[in-house]
Amino acid sequence: MKRAHLLWAAALLAGLLLPLVAGDSPYLMKVLIIMVIFIIYTHSWNLLTYSGQASLGHAAFFGIGGYASALLASRLELSPFITIFIGAGFAALAGLLVGAICVRLREWFLAMVTFGFSIIIGTIFLNQFTDIFGGVDGIPARRFFSATLEHRYLYEYYFMLLLAIATTLLVYWIMRSRLGVAFAAIRENELEAKVLGVDVVRYKLVAFLISTYIAGLAGALQTHSFAYITPEIYSVHNSFWPVIYAIAGGLATLEGPIVGTVVVTLIWEGLKNLGLSFERFVIIGALLVAMVIFKPRGLASIFDRWR
């Protein structure tokens, strides 16, 4: 077995055994669940950068997926196990609209457009159509498992882990496919990709569609895990966390979103348990700066030589 396969097998084993470390602690199980959700979410943002695009407003699609799933589950009385995928479809439709308008923009111009779109969507959900979206109080969402069910956090975690594994495999397939080659060519040199016959606009749009679908799925998972959703889901924090996780782990790599999310989450929660609040932002920011300077390829590159 190749060393890379051993690393992935070890990561999978760790994911399966982590609940044993958490034991019966609801707090630790919630941390693990959110960590797995944000691995999925970070995969979505990282896949977009793999195609040479950038977003600073991915929370827009994260929130649209959550709201759509919550409304479908409550109004149509559908199972959240079904609505999470439909809600993600609504996020992808929004992504398709934004992408069709802005896909020809360069990376950071596109990033600013998505940032503005996130602010607009958050404002609309906060101040308009309050009878539908609940305004500042938000709306309740159906849980995946009944609150009275014993070990429900355990079942929820393994369900999220299954989706995270499926998402990782999907991204792996995309990166290794002809589609991934086109994405990489656009990222490295868009002009040369055009000369070689790559339909840049079409491939960028496909990347935006897949990325926003996965982001919407992650948002729907968080919504039904929390059993409610408010416009706070569109906050700047939720747009910047996948950026931080991906950069910390390693941009445009398969393992980057996983390594970055796990390490930064452990540091963040560890600092919280030490009683730090705003200081956590300073420490995480300093670590990110140090990472960019001394380890620009991210934490995942640590395993490169061994692998």
Order of alpha helices (4+ residues) and beta strands (2+ residues): alpha-alpha-alpha-alpha-alpha-alpha-beta-alpha-alpha-alpha-alpha-beta-alpha-alpha-alpha
